[in-house]
């Protein structure tokens, strides 16, 4: 399973990566991006991952904007997850 993480808080991104790999050791984190711009650039030049996990609010806009800037040609199992990562700071 290929996973793309779009999260602008390093602590949240690191915790999310750790949780994913603990739950699914064979998962491949194909990229971790902090902005709409960098995410769009990557998605334009790479095959879509199976899962995209996105923080809603990024430093340069909302992650929803990504899909208005790039068409993601999805494998049948693509699952975009949009979330507010504040809950990760509770641990």
Phi and psi restraints in degrees (value plus and minus 20) as a CYANA .aco file:
   2 UNK   PHI    -117.8   -77.8
   2 UNK   PSI     108.6   148.6
   3 UNK   PHI    -143.0  -103.0
   3 UNK   PSI     111.7   151.7
   4 UNK   PHI    -131.0   -91.0
   4 UNK   PSI     110.1   150.1
   5 UNK   PHI    -132.2   -92.2
   5 UNK   PSI     108.7   148.7
   6 UNK   PHI    -141.9  -101.9
   6 UNK   PSI      84.1   124.1
   7 UNK   PHI    -175.8  -135.8
   7 UNK   PSI     109.2   149.2
   8 UNK   PHI    -115.2   -75.2
   8 UNK   PSI     -19.1    20.9
   9 UNK   PHI    -126.9   -86.9
   9 UNK   PSI      96.3   136.3
  10 UNK   PHI     -77.9   -37.9
  10 UNK   PSI     -63.7   -23.7
  11 UNK   PHI     -79.1   -39.1
  11 UNK   PSI     -66.1   -26.1
  12 UNK   PHI     -84.9   -44.9
  12 UNK   PSI     -62.2   -22.2
  13 UNK   PHI     -82.1   -42.1
  13 UNK   PSI     -64.4   -24.4
  14 UNK   PHI     -83.8   -43.8
  14 UNK   PSI     -63.1   -23.1
  15 UNK   PHI     -85.6   -45.6
  15 UNK   PSI     -60.5   -20.5
  16 UNK   PHI     -84.1   -44.1
  16 UNK   PSI     -64.6   -24.6
  17 UNK   PHI     -78.8   -38.8
  17 UNK   PSI     -66.1   -26.1
  18 UNK   PHI     -80.3   -40.3
  18 UNK   PSI     -65.3   -25.3
  19 UNK   PHI     -83.1   -43.1
  19 UNK   PSI     -62.9   -22.9
  20 UNK   PHI     -80.4   -40.4
  20 UNK   PSI     -67.7   -27.7
  21 UNK   PHI     -90.5   -50.5
  21 UNK   PSI     -47.8    -7.8
  22 UNK   PHI     -90.0   -50.0
  22 UNK   PSI     -59.8   -19.8
  23 UNK   PHI     -98.7   -58.7
  23 UNK   PSI     -52.8   -12.8
  24 UNK   PHI    -160.0  -120.0
  24 UNK   PSI      63.4   103.4
  25 UNK   PHI     -78.8   -38.8
  25 UNK   PSI     -42.4    -2.4
  26 UNK   PHI    -107.8   -67.8
  26 UNK   PSI     -21.2    18.8
  27 UNK   PHI     -84.5   -44.5
  27 UNK   PSI     126.5   166.5
  28 UNK   PHI    -136.3   -96.3
  28 UNK   PSI      97.8   137.8
  29 UNK   PHI    -101.5   -61.5
  29 UNK   PSI      85.7   125.7
  30 UNK   PHI    -103.0   -63.0
  30 UNK   PSI     -34.2     5.8
  31 UNK   PHI     159.1   199.1
  31 UNK   PSI     132.8   172.8
  32 UNK   PHI    -151.8  -111.8
  32 UNK   PSI     100.0   140.0
  33 UNK   PHI    -144.8  -104.8
  33 UNK   PSI     132.1   172.1
  34 UNK   PHI    -130.3   -90.3
  34 UNK   PSI     -22.8    17.2
  35 UNK   PHI    -164.8  -124.8
  35 UNK   PSI     142.6   182.6
  36 UNK   PHI     -80.9   -40.9
  36 UNK   PSI     -67.1   -27.1
  37 UNK   PHI     -79.1   -39.1
  37 UNK   PSI     -70.1   -30.1
  38 UNK   PHI     -87.4   -47.4
  38 UNK   PSI     -53.3   -13.3
  39 UNK   PHI     -86.7   -46.7
  39 UNK   PSI     -64.3   -24.3
  40 UNK   PHI     -81.8   -41.8
  40 UNK   PSI     -65.4   -25.4
  41 UNK   PHI     -78.6   -38.6
  41 UNK   PSI     -64.6   -24.6
  42 UNK   PHI     -85.8   -45.8
  42 UNK   PSI     -67.1   -27.1
  43 UNK   PHI     -83.5   -43.5
  43 UNK   PSI     -49.5    -9.5
  44 UNK   PHI     -90.8   -50.8
  44 UNK   PSI     -43.3    -3.3
  45 UNK   PHI    -135.2   -95.2
  45 UNK   PSI     -14.7    25.3
  46 UNK   PHI    -155.7  -115.7
  46 UNK   PSI     137.2   177.2
  47 UNK   PHI     -87.0   -47.0
  47 UNK   PSI     126.9   166.9
  48 UNK   PHI     -84.3   -44.3
  48 UNK   PSI     119.8   159.8
  49 UNK   PHI     -96.1   -56.1
  49 UNK   PSI     153.8   193.8
  50 UNK   PHI     -95.6   -55.6
  50 UNK   PSI     -53.5   -13.5
  51 UNK   PHI    -155.3  -115.3
  51 UNK   PSI     114.7   154.7
  52 UNK   PHI    -139.8   -99.8
  52 UNK   PSI     102.0   142.0
  53 UNK   PHI    -129.3   -89.3
  53 UNK   PSI     101.9   141.9
  54 UNK   PHI    -148.7  -108.7
  54 UNK   PSI     111.4   151.4
  55 UNK   PHI     -92.1   -52.1
  55 UNK   PSI     124.3   164.3
  56 UNK   PHI     -91.1   -51.1
  56 UNK   PSI     -70.6   -30.6
  57 UNK   PHI    -118.4   -78.4
  57 UNK   PSI      98.9   138.9
  58 UNK   PHI    -133.6   -93.6
  58 UNK   PSI     148.2   188.2
  59 UNK   PHI     -79.6   -39.6
  59 UNK   PSI     -53.8   -13.8
  60 UNK   PHI    -129.1   -89.1
  60 UNK   PSI      -1.8    38.2
  61 UNK   PHI     125.2   165.2
  61 UNK   PSI    -188.5  -148.5
  62 UNK   PHI    -116.4   -76.4
  62 UNK   PSI     124.1   164.1
  63 UNK   PHI     -82.4   -42.4
  63 UNK   PSI     -41.2    -1.2
  64 UNK   PHI     -78.5   -38.5
  64 UNK   PSI     -50.3   -10.3
  65 UNK   PHI     -82.1   -42.1
  65 UNK   PSI     -44.9    -4.9
  66 UNK   PHI     -76.6   -36.6
  66 UNK   PSI     -64.0   -24.0
  67 UNK   PHI     -96.3   -56.3
  67 UNK   PSI     -31.3     8.7
  68 UNK   PHI    -108.8   -68.8
  68 UNK   PSI     -31.2     8.8
  69 UNK   PHI    -126.0   -86.0
  69 UNK   PSI     -38.4     1.6
  70 UNK   PHI    -166.1  -126.1
  70 UNK   PSI     120.0   160.0
  71 UNK   PHI    -110.2   -70.2
  71 UNK   PSI     101.1   141.1
  72 UNK   PHI    -114.3   -74.3
  72 UNK   PSI      92.4   132.4
  73 UNK   PHI    -102.4   -62.4
  73 UNK   PSI      86.5   126.5
  74 UNK   PHI    -112.7   -72.7
  74 UNK   PSI     121.3   161.3
  75 UNK   PHI     -90.3   -50.3
  75 UNK   PSI     143.9   183.9
  76 UNK   PHI     -81.2   -41.2
  76 UNK   PSI     -40.3    -0.3
  77 UNK   PHI    -120.1   -80.1
  77 UNK   PSI      -7.9    32.1
  78 UNK   PHI     -80.8   -40.8
  78 UNK   PSI     112.9   152.9
  79 UNK   PHI    -154.3  -114.3
  79 UNK   PSI      77.4   117.4
  80 UNK   PHI     -97.6   -57.6
  80 UNK   PSI     107.1   147.1
  81 UNK   PHI    -132.3   -92.3
  81 UNK   PSI     102.4   142.4
  82 UNK   PHI    -133.8   -93.8
  82 UNK   PSI     107.5   147.5
  83 UNK   PHI    -171.2  -131.2
  83 UNK   PSI     139.6   179.6
  84 UNK   PHI    -113.1   -73.1
  84 UNK   PSI     103.3   143.3
  85 UNK   PHI    -105.6   -65.6
  85 UNK   PSI     -12.3    27.7
  86 UNK   PHI     -80.2   -40.2
  86 UNK   PSI     -48.7    -8.7
  87 UNK   PHI     -82.4   -42.4
  87 UNK   PSI     -44.6    -4.6
  88 UNK   PHI     -89.4   -49.4
  88 UNK   PSI     -39.2     0.8
  89 UNK   PHI    -103.7   -63.7
  89 UNK   PSI     -23.2    16.8
  90 UNK   PHI     -99.7   -59.7
  90 UNK   PSI     -39.4     0.6
